[in-house]
């Protein structure tokens, strides 16, 4: 008798697994297992504390009376299943938010029964998604959301704004726009930066916004010390909320830019010599803090400042969060109602803003409600440009020099000549020493000016580069008319 006939355990496991689970692979080659009729998929190699496929397979075999099998048989069966799955068509897995069929999107409620919210052009409903349409991936960061309430008459939005201490109506409409953007899987949204005086409830408001999307178990975090830990945390959840930022290093600033607009992270795969692991992600980001110091121009275009004020009446934490938990189903239901209205509204897409998708969403929100979100968004970017200029002596010097150029005229020099010109202007004929961080070469100046281009353009100063037979040059042009955002006005 052959060894296989003596020990058919791996065949028993394989037959049971293929009859009770669906196996497929993602674009990066990871094989997932999905229990028949349930939308949640687990990597078959995962050993995470949220439950692995190996564990659910062992439990299923035991409860169905198939027996208890040793590790060798399980390993051999899973090796075969993984090899077979690699020949199947690929399918994506999603965390929290996913695109569906016919223009619909899905919101994972994080429930064990798999119930999710399907947001479609005519409304929203609660259902268990078909595995061919949506496969959910869950981690320890996937909290459970309550079933949203129907027929709220938009009361939930008012309840949320009453609990938060937003300083102005413009800030409130930007917060609402951001929440709607978080429900869209393909819309990059700027990162709200909750700021205000000490005691304004920035952390509390941040938690409230976060828990609408991620559930009551989610919380704010301290910024990780390195980019690897930050990207690992970001990839495992949907909304990442960083609390009490007081300093923004260049590396952290660049990482946040990548998180907001999307990036692919490639690492060497574990236990291999030449293979790699790919992780693509674009996630909503939320920040809180009083002041983060100098903001780099590229991050400023991806921020959404939300200012808060100190509350007149203080409440205990227990009282506040008890009320929040009670009204969260109404808040979520009202947000879903408003999302359907906004997506159905028609509006032109502004062409002069970098985050064009979010600007279009603000325009749709205005068309649906008349809140003035787009005007508020433009004004917030204008304020951020002021912050960038106030923290950058080079930008201040460039604008000072531009005042000497006639409107509509341009001035062209090499980067080295521009460095000497701007350095003399700042130091006022060598009476003042150049500050730390001032460009030391023409190449460094050219790179700095490229980074400052959007900020300077918002103030009517255009920086361009080119090449002639004599070499490369930098050209500064002072616009003859006001920049577009000034022409359209601000509140």
N, C-alpha and C positions, 0 to 999 in steps of 0.2 A: 504494500500500500504506500502511495506516494505521500510526501510530507504535506502537500496541499489537501489531500483527502483526509488526513488526520486532523488538520487544523484549518477549517474553512472560515475562520473568524473574519478575515479581511473581506471575503466575498459577502458574508452576512452584513457587515458594516456598510460596504459599498452599495449593496442593493437597497438597504434601508435608507441610506443617505440620499440616493438618487430618487427614491420614491417620495421622500418627505421634504426635500430641499431643492431649491433651484440654485445652480452654480453658474457664475459668469465672471468675466474679467473686465477691469477698467482699462482705459487707454494706457495707463502706466504699467500694465501687466499684473496688477494685484488681483487675486482671485477672491471673490466674495461668495458667501452662502446666504440664501434668503429662504426662510421657512415658507412653505406654500401658504398663500393667502395672507401673508404678513408683509408690510412694506419695509421693515428694517433689515438691513444687510450687515453681515459681520465678515471681516477678513478671516479666512480660514486659518491663517497663521497667527492671528492675534492671541495674545495671552493677557489682555488688559483686564482691569478689575471691573469693567462694565459687563463682563461675560464674554467668553470666547465661543467660537463655533464648536470647538472640541468639547467644551463642557455641555453645551446644549445637545450635542449629538449623543454623548454618554448618558445624559438624563433621559433623552427620548428612547434610547435602546433599553434602558432599565425599566422605565415606566410601561413600555409596550411589551414587556416580557421577553425581550430578545436576549437578555443576559448582561453580564458585566465582562468587559473585555480588557485585556492588558494593553499597555502603551504601545507595544510593537505592532499589534494588529491595527490599532487606530492610526498609527503613523503610516503604515503601508497603505491603508485604505485612503487616507487623506492625500498621500503622495500621488496615487493614481487619479483621484478625483481632481486634484489641481492640474495634473498633466492634461486630462480630458477637457477641463474648462478653458485652458489656454488656446484651444482650437475654436472656441465659440466666439460669436460676435461680441464686441465691446459694448458696455453700457456704463453711464456715469452714476456715481453715488453722490448724494448731496447732504449738506449739513444745514438744518433749519429751514432754508428757503430753496425752492427748486422750480425750474420752468416745467410746464406741462403741455398738453396738447391744446390746439386751437386757441392759442394766445392766453391760456390760463397759467396761473402760478400757484404753488402750493406752499403752505406754512406748516411745518412739523410742530405739533403740540407737545411732543416728547412723551406721549402717553404709552403705557404698555399695550393697550389694545390697538395701537396704530392709527387711531383717528387723527385726521389732519384737516386743515382748512384749504379748500380749493377756491381761489379767487379768480373768477372768470369775468368776461366783459359785462355780463348782465347781473352780477351779484356774487355772493359767496355762500358756500355751504360747507357742512362738516361731513367728511367721508373718509373711507380707507382707500388710499390710492391703489390703482392697479400697478403691479410690479413692472409692467411694460412701460408705464408712464413715469413713475417716480420710485426710486430706491433711496431710503434714508440711511445715513450713517450716523451713529450716535457715539458720543464719548462721555467722559465724566463731566464735561462742561455743558452737556445738553440737558437743561432743566425742563421741568414739566410746566406747561401753561394750562390755565383753566379753560374750559369750554367757553368761547366768547358768547356774549348775550346778543340776542336778536332784538330788532325793533327798539333801539336805544334812543332814537330821536336826537342823536349827536350829543347826548348828555355826558357821555364818557370823556369827550375832549374838554368840556368845561370842568369836570371833576379833576382831571389831570392838571390843568392849568391852575386850579385853585390850590392844589397841593404843592405845586412848585412856586418858586419866588422869582419868576422872570421879571426883569426890570421894565420891559416895554412890550407893547402889542406886536411890534416888529420881531422881537426876539421870540415871542410865542409862536408866530406863524412859521419862522424858520425851524423851530424845534418840531413842529408838526410835519413840515416838509421832509425833514430828516427821517422821522419815523416812517413815513410813507415810502421813502426811498429804501429803507432797510427791508421792506417787504418785496423789493424787486431784485431778482437774482442777477440781472444783467446791467443794473444801473449803478455805476460808481458814485458814491455820495461823499461830500466833504466831511471831515471829522469835526463834530461839534466840540468846541473848547469852552467849557463852562467856567466862567471867571466872575469875579466880584470881590467885594471886601470880605475880610475874615468874619465868619459867622453868617454868611449869606445862604448857607445850605447847599453849597456846590456838590458835595459828595452825595447828599441825600437826593437832590434832583437828578444827579447822574445815575444813581441806583434806580430811581423810578423810571427813567427813560430806558435803561438797560433791561429792567425786568418785564417791561411790556413785550419785549421780543424774546428774552431768554429765560423767563420764569423767575419765581421767587428765590430759588436757590442760587442764582447768579450774583456776583458781587464785583466791586471794583478791585483792581490789583495795582501793586507797585510795578513800575517799569522794570523788566528784566535787565540784568547787568550786561548781557551780550545779545547780539542779533539772533544767534541760533535759538536761544530760549524764547525770544520774542516770537520768531516765526513758528516755532513749535506750538506755542500757546495760541497763536492766531489761527493756524491751520486746524486746530482741534475744536474750534467754536465758530460762531457766526459773528457776533458783536464783541469786540475787545475793548474793555474800558480800563483806562489807566488813570490812577488817582493821584492828586496832589503833586503834579509836576512842578518843579522849581527850576529846572535847568534842562536845556535841550542840546545835547551834543550833536555834532555834525552827522555821526553815524546813525544816531537815533532818528534824527530828522530825515535822513535819506531812507531809512527803513520804513518810517511812517508814510512817506510819499509812495513807496512801493506797495504798502499794504492797501492804501486807498484806491490806487488805480490799477493794481494787479501786477503780479510778477510770478516767475517760475523759479523755484529753488531746486538746484541739482546737487546731490551728494553721492558719495560712493555708497553703494548698497552694502549693508552689513554682511559679513562672512563671505565676501566675494573679493576678487582681485581686480576685475575690470568693469563690472556692471555698475549702474548708477540708479539712484532713486530720484524720481521727479515729483515735485509737489507744486502745483499751481494753485494760487489763491488770490482772491480779491475780497476784502472784508470791510464792513463798516467799523469805524474806529471812533471812540469817544474819550475825551480828555477832560480833566478838571485841574484847576490850579489858580493861584492868584496872579502869578507872573512867571513866565518861562524865560525871560530875558530876550535876547536877540532872536528874531524869527527869520529863517532863511527864506528867500523869495519863492522858491519852488514849493515849500511847505505852506507858505501863506496862501497860495492859490488853492490849496486843498483843505483849508481850515474854515470853520463856520463858528465865529465867536458868538456865544450866547451869554449875555450878562445877567447876573442875578443881583437882587438887593436883599438886605437884611430883613427878616420878617418882623412885623410889629408885635406879634403874639407868638410865644414859644410853646411848643407842645412836646410831650414826652415821646421817646422813640416807640414805646409799646403802643401808645394811642395812635400815633401817625401811621405805623405800619399795619396795625389792625384795620384801620380805615382803608388803607391802600389795597390790602389783600381782598377786602370786601368788594371794592369797586373795580378791581382789575378786570373781571369779565366784561363789565360795562365799558371800560376804557378800550379794551381790545376789540369789542364789537363795534364801537363807534369808529375806531381807527380803520377797521375793515370796510365799514360803510363808506367812509370818506375816501378810502383808497379806490374803491370801485368808481365813485363819482369823478375823482381826479383822472383816472386812466381813461374814462370815457370822454373827458373834455378835450376839445381841440384848441391848440395854441401853436403859434410859431416858435421855432427854436432860436434863441439868441445866438448869433454867430460870433460875438466878440468876447465870450467868456470861455475859459479853459474847461471848466467842468460843465460842458454843454448839456449833458444828460440831466444833471441836477437843475440847471437853469431852465431847461424845458419843463421839468417836473414843477418847478416854482410857477412857471407861466400857466401850466395846467391847473395848479391849485388856485391861482388867481381867477382863471376862467370859471372854475367851479364854485368859488366862495367869495371872490373879491377881496381877499385879505391883503394883497399887496406884497406877496412873498418875494417876487422877482426884484422889486425896488429895494426891499430890505436886504436881499442877498447882494445886490450891487453896492449898497452902502456899506455892508459889512466888509466886502473886499476892499473898498476904498479906505476904510479904517485900518485894515491890515497892511495896506500899502504904506500908510502913514507910519505904522509901527516898524515896518522894515526900514524905511528911510531914516527914522529917528535912531535906529540902532546901527546904521551903516554910514560911516563917515565918507566912504568913497561915493556912495549914492548922493549924499548931500553936496559933495564937491562937484559932481557931474551936473547936478541941477543948477548949482550956482554958476558954473561955466556956461550952461545952456542959456541962462538969462542974457548973456552977452551976444547970442546969436539972433539974428533977425528972424521973426516968424516966417516959416516956409523955406528958410535957407538951410544949408548943410555945411559941415566942415569936415575935411578929410585929412588924416595924418596916419603915419605908422603907429603901431602900438607903443613903441619906445618913445616917439614924440609926444603921444598922448600922456604917457606916464610922466614925462618931464613937465608937461603943461599943467596937469592936475596936481602934481606934487608941489610945484611953485605956487599954485593958487591956494592950496591948503596951508602951506607953511608961511604964506605972505612974505615972500622974499627972504626965506630962511630964518624968520624970526620965531617960528614955532616948529618944534621937532615933529617928524612924521610919527603917527601913532603905531602901536603894535598891530601887526596884521596888515599893514599897508602893502600893496603890491611892490615887489622888489625888481621885477623884470616886466618887459612888455608882454610876454606870454602869460604871466600870472594876471596882469591887468586885463588882457583880452578875455581870459576865462571868467574872471569876476564880472566883467561887463555882460558877458553872455548870460550869466545867472541872473543878473539884475535887469535884463531886457524887459520882462513883463512889467516890473515895478516902474521902471523909467517910462515905458510906453504909456502907462496909466497917467503919467504926469506930463504927457505931450512931448517926450524926448525919445526919439528912435535911434537905436544903435544897430548898425549894419556892418558887415564885413565883406571884403572883396579882394580881388587881385588884379594888378596891372602888370605890364612888362617890367616895371621897376620893383615889384614885390607886393606883399599883402598890405592892406590898409584897414583902418577902422573909420567909419563915417558916422558922425553925429548930426541928426536932423531935428530941428525944432519945428513941431507941427504948426501949421498956419491956423488951424481951427482947434477947438477944444476936443479932448478925447471923447469917445462915444458915451461913456458913462456920465460925463459932465453935461453933455447935450441933453440926455434924457432925464436928468434931474435925480434928486435923492430926497428922502424924507428928512 
